[in-house]
Structure formats: structure tokens, C-alpha cells
């Protein structure tokens, strides 16, 4: 089983997803679609949650798994040794 962990890949390659999700790079989405499971995890604040929902809308719904953190973001978790 192949997995991809997607944090900001889509958001960095397109206009703000919350504004224009239809303009996401189709080649990038096609590449990501080859994976059986797609994990999406962004910051645990309100903006991060909204962006995560927007990213999930442009990916195959049956493959997307949303990741939430116990702290603000993955960086903070690494800093705290979690």
C-alpha cells in the first residue's frame, strides 16, 4: 500500500484554495491520485482547518484522510518530542 503525506504541497502550487479550488494544478492532482491513501494535515488553527477542507475538496474523496494534531502543527509536535 502506498501512502502520501500532504501538508502544503497543493496550497503552494495554486491560487489560494479557499478562493479558487478549480484552478489547482491538474498534473499535480493526477500525480497525487496514484496513491491509495492521501493524508492531509495542516495547522490546527482555524485557517489551517479551512485550508485542509479546501484541499480535500479537490482530491478523490475515497482516498483522503484528514490528520489533526494534538498541538498547533507538526513542527510544534517535533519541537516537543511527540
C-alpha positions as CSV (number, residue, x, y, z in Angstrom):
1,X,0.0,0.0,0.0
2,X,1.4,3.4,-1.0
3,X,0.9,6.5,1.1
4,X,1.5,10.1,0.7
5,X,1.5,12.7,3.5
6,X,0.4,16.0,2.1
7,X,0.9,19.1,4.2
8,X,1.2,22.2,1.9
9,X,2.0,20.8,-1.5
10,X,-1.2,21.7,-3.2
11,X,-1.5,25.1,-1.4
12,X,1.9,26.1,-2.6
13,X,1.2,25.3,-6.3
14,X,-2.0,27.1,-6.9
15,X,-4.0,30.2,-6.0
16,X,-5.5,30.2,-2.5
17,X,-7.6,27.1,-2.4
18,X,-10.3,28.7,-0.5
19,X,-10.8,31.1,-3.3
20,X,-10.2,29.1,-6.5
21,X,-10.1,25.3,-5.9
22,X,-10.9,24.6,-9.6
23,X,-7.5,26.1,-10.6
24,X,-5.4,23.6,-8.8
25,X,-2.6,22.2,-10.9
26,X,-4.3,19.2,-12.7
27,X,-1.0,17.4,-13.2
28,X,-0.2,17.6,-9.5
29,X,-3.7,16.3,-8.6
30,X,-3.2,13.4,-11.2
31,X,0.1,12.5,-9.6
32,X,-1.3,12.5,-6.1
33,X,-4.3,10.4,-7.3
34,X,-2.0,7.5,-8.0
35,X,-1.7,6.9,-4.2
36,X,-4.1,4.6,-2.4
37,X,-4.4,6.9,0.6
38,X,-3.8,10.6,0.8
39,X,-3.1,12.1,4.2
40,X,-3.8,15.8,4.6
41,X,-2.6,17.7,7.7
42,X,-2.2,21.4,8.1
43,X,-2.0,23.7,11.1
44,X,-4.5,23.1,13.9
45,X,-5.8,26.7,13.8
46,X,-9.0,27.9,12.1
47,X,-7.1,28.9,8.9
48,X,-5.4,25.6,8.7
49,X,-8.7,23.7,9.2
50,X,-10.4,25.7,6.4
51,X,-7.4,25.2,4.1
52,X,-7.5,21.4,4.8
53,X,-11.1,21.2,3.9
54,X,-10.4,23.1,0.6
55,X,-7.5,20.8,-0.2
56,X,-9.7,17.7,0.5
57,X,-12.4,19.0,-2.0
58,X,-10.0,18.8,-5.0
59,X,-8.7,15.3,-4.2
60,X,-10.5,11.9,-4.5
61,X,-12.9,11.8,-1.5
62,X,-12.5,8.0,-1.1
63,X,-8.7,8.4,-0.7
64,X,-8.4,11.4,1.6
65,X,-7.7,11.1,5.3
66,X,-7.7,14.3,7.3
67,X,-5.0,14.5,10.0
68,X,-5.4,16.5,13.2
69,X,-2.7,17.4,15.7
70,X,-2.7,17.5,19.5
71,X,-0.7,20.7,19.2
72,X,-0.7,23.7,16.8
73,X,1.1,22.0,14.0
74,X,3.6,19.2,13.1
75,X,6.6,21.5,13.7
76,X,5.4,22.2,17.3
77,X,5.0,18.5,17.9
78,X,8.5,17.8,16.7
79,X,9.8,20.6,19.0
80,X,8.1,19.0,21.9
81,X,9.3,15.5,21.1
82,X,5.9,14.0,20.2
